[in-house]
Amino acid sequence: MTAAARLLRLELRNNVMLWLLPLAALLFWFVTYRPGMAYPPMWNLRATAMQTSSLAVFVPLVVGAAAWSGSREGRHGVKELVVGSARPRWARQLGAWAATTCWAIVAYLGCVGVLYAVTAGEGAWGGPLWWPAVVGTASLPAFSALGFAAGALRPSRFTPPVLAIGAFLALEISANFIQGYGSPWQISPLVANPWSLGADEGIATFYRYLPDLAIAQILFLAGLTAALLGVLGLPAAAGGRWLRRSATALTVAGVLGAGTGIALAGTGHLDQHGMIAIPILHNGAYDRPVPHTAVCSQTPIPVCVHPAYRRYLPAVVDGLAPVLTEVAGLPGAPARVDQVAAAYEQRSGNDAGIGRAGAAVTGTPPVFNVLLPTQLAHQLSAEELAGEIRGGMARDLVQSLTGGGRGADDAQAAVTEALAHTSTLPPGSPVAEAAQRFAALPAATRHAWLMAHLPALRAGQLTLADLP
């Protein structure tokens, strides 16, 4: 062990990956950090996006550096000169591979640590998502072993650049083969959550991040690493018989491990919380919601959102404020507006249905349950979010009170239009004119009329002539 430590220390001091660390940091800042900071300070968005984009930075660098180290003896023509060294060839190769991998992991963890520290400093709710970082870290030994094995078997000055570009392209192109939520191609370490959903705010907030796919990916990457390192020990020049037998066993175990990971990924499906669930790896404890204390507004009807969505509360209140003022105190009006989790439904191919979990109105006194537009895999500014809420959520709230949804009569449609402050009715129609007439009344007059007639309106017992 002492000799192995000295060999590793020597390789660390002379490894080419050491000189690539500044380039790795620069590329990480440009490819991962800057786009990640454009997302809201939410762990689910920044951590999953980091896993995908950071590998685009580190894979070509690590593969190229490892291939350069692996081809060293062949490029310099010293294979015969080192045959008589005290350490077997396989041991020397493992030392050089380990040095490249160590520097890559140090650089990766340093970059990820900065991203996570900044996210925590911006007040992101909850704790960091560690699984994306673990998968990214586990990818580095595998890609380093791939580059090193290729460099050792085909030593040439052209092997490192060709292999680096090829590994990058293969990794990125592999994502195009993901078809459906049970695709074995999800084993790619680029995949942190359902690939077709992209950066989705609806996952890993109300419920914990599901580690099923990450565990399968780590098993695959560990098996791939073992298999590639084992291949280096198979040639007769690698060492003695006992060493080659160990390398054979390591290769077989690695192939079995990698194959098991791929098979597990192929059994995945989209669960109701938006993550890839693998039945044999799934833990039912992850199906329970994460406890949290909602953040509420001081409006006539409180609007409450998950603390991770605190930054959206002013926009939500801005979109709902006119409606909340209109309906506060009316018979059947909600006592509170609550944000709820999104529910996901697996469909054919890469399609997924995303909707509100549960009914729109629940409890006594009634609570109006809403799904923010940003939970539907949308990235919106504060102004866009407020606009979406005025045209959708606010109208839904009024419809739940007046009965003015699908199949509403003329009176219900007119009152809904007036209270929601929208203009979706045909101009000049009797219903539109009645809505304009009702909206022009003083707020106190509208409120008094609704207090007296809202139950009859909801029951469909009024006509346009009954509206003031």
NORLIN-V602938 format. One record per residue. N is the residue number from 1. SS is DSSP state (~ for helix, > for strand, _ for the rest). PSI is psi in whole degrees, -180 to 180 (* if undefined). Layout:
n->(N & N)
ss->(SS & SS)
psi->(PSI & PSI)
This chain:
n->(1 & 2 & 3 & 4 & 5 & 6 & 7 & 8 & 9 & 10 & 11 & 12 & 13 & 14 & 15 & 16 & 17 & 18 & 19 & 20 & 21 & 22 & 23 & 24 & 25 & 26 & 27 & 28 & 29 & 30 & 31 & 32 & 33 & 34 & 35 & 36 & 37 & 38 & 39 & 40 & 41 & 42 & 43 & 44 & 45 & 46 & 47 & 48 & 49 & 50 & 51 & 52 & 53 & 54 & 55 & 56 & 57 & 58 & 59 & 60 & 61 & 62 & 63 & 64 & 65 & 66 & 67 & 68 & 69 & 70 & 71 & 72 & 73 & 74 & 75 & 76 & 77 & 78 & 79 & 80 & 81 & 82 & 83 & 84 & 85 & 86 & 87 & 88 & 89 & 90 & 91 & 92 & 93 & 94 & 95 & 96 & 97 & 98 & 99 & 100 & 101 & 102 & 103 & 104 & 105 & 106 & 107 & 108 & 109 & 110 & 111 & 112 & 113 & 114 & 115 & 116 & 117 & 118 & 119 & 120 & 121 & 122 & 123 & 124 & 125 & 126 & 127 & 128 & 129 & 130 & 131 & 132 & 133 & 134 & 135 & 136 & 137 & 138 & 139 & 140 & 141 & 142 & 143 & 144 & 145 & 146 & 147 & 148 & 149 & 150 & 151 & 152 & 153 & 154 & 155 & 156 & 157 & 158 & 159 & 160 & 161 & 162 & 163 & 164 & 165 & 166 & 167 & 168 & 169 & 170 & 171 & 172 & 173 & 174 & 175 & 176 & 177 & 178 & 179 & 180 & 181 & 182 & 183 & 184 & 185 & 186 & 187 & 188 & 189 & 190 & 191 & 192 & 193 & 194 & 195 & 196 & 197 & 198 & 199 & 200 & 201 & 202 & 203 & 204 & 205 & 206 & 207 & 208 & 209 & 210 & 211 & 212 & 213 & 214 & 215 & 216 & 217 & 218 & 219 & 220 & 221 & 222 & 223 & 224 & 225 & 226 & 227 & 228 & 229 & 230 & 231 & 232 & 233 & 234 & 235 & 236 & 237 & 238 & 239 & 240 & 241 & 242 & 243 & 244 & 245 & 246 & 247 & 248 & 249 & 250 & 251 & 252 & 253 & 254 & 255 & 256 & 257 & 258 & 259 & 260 & 261 & 262 & 263 & 264 & 265 & 266 & 267 & 268 & 269 & 270 & 271 & 272 & 273 & 274 & 275 & 276 & 277 & 278 & 279 & 280 & 281 & 282 & 283 & 284 & 285 & 286 & 287 & 288 & 289 & 290 & 291 & 292 & 293 & 294 & 295 & 296 & 297 & 298 & 299 & 300 & 301 & 302 & 303 & 304 & 305 & 306 & 307 & 308 & 309 & 310 & 311 & 312 & 313 & 314 & 315 & 316 & 317 & 318 & 319 & 320 & 321 & 322 & 323 & 324 & 325 & 326 & 327 & 328 & 329 & 330 & 331 & 332 & 333 & 334 & 335 & 336 & 337 & 338 & 339 & 340 & 341 & 342 & 343 & 344 & 345 & 346 & 347 & 348 & 349 & 350 & 351 & 352 & 353 & 354 & 355 & 356 & 357 & 358 & 359 & 360 & 361 & 362 & 363 & 364 & 365 & 366 & 367 & 368 & 369 & 370 & 371 & 372 & 373 & 374 & 375 & 376 & 377 & 378 & 379 & 380 & 381 & 382 & 383 & 384 & 385 & 386 & 387 & 388 & 389 & 390 & 391 & 392 & 393 & 394 & 395 & 396 & 397 & 398 & 399 & 400 & 401 & 402 & 403 & 404 & 405 & 406 & 407 & 408 & 409 & 410 & 411 & 412 & 413 & 414 & 415 & 416 & 417 & 418 & 419 & 420 & 421 & 422 & 423 & 424 & 425 & 426 & 427 & 428 & 429 & 430 & 431 & 432 & 433 & 434 & 435 & 436 & 437 & 438 & 439 & 440 & 441 & 442 & 443 & 444 & 445 & 446 & 447 & 448 & 449 & 450 & 451 & 452 & 453 & 454 & 455 & 456 & 457 & 458 & 459 & 460 & 461 & 462 & 463 & 464 & 465 & 466 & 467 & 468)
ss->(_ & ~ & ~ & ~ & ~ & ~ & ~ & ~ & ~ & ~ & ~ & ~ & ~ & _ & _ & _ & ~ & ~ & ~ & ~ & ~ & ~ & ~ & ~ & ~ & ~ & ~ & ~ & ~ & ~ & ~ & ~ & ~ & ~ & ~ & ~ & ~ & ~ & _ & _ & _ & _ & ~ & ~ & ~ & ~ & ~ & ~ & ~ & ~ & ~ & ~ & ~ & ~ & ~ & ~ & ~ & ~ & ~ & ~ & ~ & ~ & ~ & ~ & ~ & ~ & ~ & ~ & ~ & ~ & _ & ~ & ~ & ~ & ~ & ~ & _ & _ & _ & _ & _ & _ & _ & _ & _ & _ & _ & _ & ~ & ~ & ~ & ~ & ~ & ~ & ~ & ~ & ~ & ~ & ~ & ~ & ~ & ~ & ~ & ~ & ~ & ~ & ~ & ~ & ~ & ~ & ~ & ~ & ~ & ~ & ~ & ~ & ~ & ~ & ~ & ~ & ~ & _ & _ & _ & _ & _ & _ & _ & _ & ~ & ~ & ~ & ~ & ~ & ~ & ~ & ~ & ~ & ~ & ~ & ~ & ~ & ~ & ~ & ~ & ~ & ~ & ~ & ~ & ~ & ~ & ~ & ~ & _ & _ & _ & ~ & ~ & ~ & ~ & ~ & ~ & ~ & ~ & ~ & ~ & ~ & ~ & ~ & ~ & ~ & ~ & ~ & ~ & ~ & ~ & ~ & _ & _ & _ & _ & _ & _ & ~ & ~ & ~ & ~ & _ & _ & _ & _ & _ & _ & _ & ~ & ~ & ~ & _ & _ & _ & _ & _ & _ & _ & _ & _ & > & _ & _ & _ & _ & ~ & ~ & ~ & ~ & ~ & ~ & ~ & ~ & ~ & ~ & ~ & ~ & ~ & ~ & ~ & ~ & ~ & ~ & ~ & ~ & ~ & _ & _ & _ & ~ & ~ & ~ & _ & _ & ~ & ~ & ~ & ~ & ~ & ~ & ~ & ~ & ~ & ~ & ~ & ~ & ~ & ~ & ~ & ~ & ~ & ~ & ~ & ~ & ~ & ~ & ~ & ~ & ~ & _ & _ & > & > & > & _ & _ & _ & _ & _ & > & > & > & ~ & ~ & ~ & _ & _ & ~ & ~ & ~ & ~ & _ & > & _ & _ & _ & _ & _ & > & > & _ & _ & _ & _ & _ & > & > & > & > & _ & ~ & ~ & ~ & ~ & ~ & ~ & ~ & ~ & ~ & ~ & ~ & ~ & ~ & ~ & ~ & ~ & ~ & ~ & ~ & ~ & ~ & _ & _ & _ & _ & _ & _ & _ & _ & > & > & > & > & _ & _ & > & > & > & > & > & _ & _ & _ & _ & _ & > & > & > & > & > & _ & _ & _ & _ & > & > & _ & _ & _ & _ & > & > & > & > & _ & _ & ~ & ~ & ~ & ~ & _ & _ & _ & _ & _ & ~ & ~ & ~ & ~ & ~ & ~ & ~ & ~ & ~ & ~ & _ & ~ & ~ & ~ & ~ & ~ & ~ & ~ & ~ & ~ & ~ & _ & _ & _ & _ & _ & _ & _ & ~ & ~ & ~ & ~ & ~ & ~ & ~ & ~ & ~ & ~ & ~ & _ & _ & _ & _ & _ & _ & _ & _ & _ & ~ & ~ & ~ & ~ & ~ & ~ & ~ & ~ & ~ & ~ & _ & _ & _ & ~ & ~ & ~ & ~ & ~ & ~ & ~ & ~ & ~ & ~ & ~ & ~ & ~ & ~ & ~ & ~ & _ & _ & _ & _ & _ & ~ & ~ & ~ & _ & _)
psi->(-35 & -42 & -39 & -38 & -40 & -41 & -43 & -41 & -40 & -43 & -36 & -37 & -24 & 17 & 140 & -25 & -28 & -38 & -13 & -4 & -45 & -39 & -40 & -43 & -41 & -45 & -38 & -42 & -41 & -42 & -34 & -51 & -51 & -48 & -34 & -37 & -17 & -20 & 156 & 155 & 75 & 130 & -39 & -36 & -51 & -36 & -44 & -39 & -35 & -42 & -43 & -51 & -30 & -31 & -29 & -25 & -49 & -30 & -53 & -36 & -45 & -44 & -45 & -45 & -41 & -39 & -38 & -43 & -41 & -29 & 7 & -51 & -39 & -39 & -37 & -3 & 39 & 17 & -45 & -32 & -28 & 4 & -36 & 11 & 161 & -26 & 139 & 156 & -40 & -40 & -41 & -41 & -41 & -35 & -45 & -40 & -43 & -38 & -45 & -44 & -41 & -47 & -37 & -42 & -40 & -46 & -43 & -48 & -35 & -44 & -46 & -38 & -40 & -46 & -44 & -38 & -42 & -41 & -43 & -38 & -23 & 5 & 28 & 134 & 146 & -171 & 168 & 151 & 111 & -27 & -44 & -39 & -36 & -43 & -44 & -42 & -41 & -21 & -30 & -46 & -36 & -48 & -31 & -41 & -38 & -49 & -42 & -44 & -43 & -41 & -38 & -36 & -29 & 70 & 122 & 156 & -20 & -18 & -48 & -52 & -41 & -43 & -38 & -47 & -42 & -41 & -41 & -48 & -43 & -41 & -44 & -40 & -30 & -29 & -24 & -15 & -2 & 109 & 108 & 164 & 1 & 23 & 131 & -20 & -11 & -7 & -15 & 133 & -7 & -24 & 116 & -23 & 174 & 120 & -38 & -19 & -19 & -150 & 104 & 119 & -18 & -10 & 155 & 36 & -64 & -27 & 157 & 155 & 127 & 122 & 6 & -54 & -38 & -40 & -43 & -40 & -42 & -40 & -43 & -46 & -39 & -41 & -41 & -42 & -47 & -43 & -44 & -40 & -35 & -37 & -35 & -26 & 4 & -37 & 153 & -30 & -9 & -26 & -165 & -179 & -43 & -39 & -42 & -35 & -41 & -41 & -37 & -45 & -40 & -40 & -47 & -45 & -39 & -44 & -42 & -42 & -44 & -42 & -37 & -42 & -43 & -43 & -40 & -42 & -32 & -11 & 5 & 160 & 159 & 119 & 173 & -11 & 7 & 15 & 164 & 117 & 133 & 115 & -45 & -20 & -7 & 138 & 119 & -20 & -24 & -8 & -6 & 139 & 151 & 126 & 141 & 160 & 117 & 154 & 125 & 152 & 165 & 53 & 167 & -39 & 114 & 139 & 122 & 132 & 161 & 143 & -25 & -21 & 20 & -38 & -20 & -12 & -45 & -40 & -38 & -45 & -40 & -39 & -31 & -16 & -49 & -39 & -41 & -39 & -38 & -42 & -9 & 129 & -8 & 155 & 126 & 0 & 145 & 145 & -18 & 152 & 119 & 136 & 136 & 170 & 156 & 148 & 132 & 142 & 125 & 131 & -172 & 150 & -135 & 12 & 145 & 141 & 133 & 125 & -176 & 138 & 116 & -177 & 161 & -37 & 127 & 159 & 171 & 117 & 157 & 145 & 129 & 117 & 131 & 156 & 118 & 145 & -29 & -16 & -5 & 35 & 34 & 143 & 112 & 147 & 172 & -41 & -43 & -39 & -45 & -40 & -43 & -39 & -40 & -40 & -14 & -71 & -43 & -42 & -40 & -39 & -45 & -42 & -36 & -22 & -39 & -11 & 22 & 32 & -148 & 133 & 14 & 151 & 179 & -40 & -44 & -42 & -41 & -44 & -40 & -44 & -42 & -42 & -32 & -9 & 43 & 172 & 70 & -3 & 152 & 124 & 138 & -9 & 156 & -37 & -42 & -41 & -40 & -38 & -42 & -40 & -42 & -38 & -26 & -13 & 153 & 148 & -39 & -38 & -44 & -44 & -42 & -41 & -41 & -37 & -36 & -31 & -1 & -43 & -41 & -38 & -44 & -32 & -3 & 28 & 2 & 156 & 177 & -32 & -22 & -11 & 140 & *)
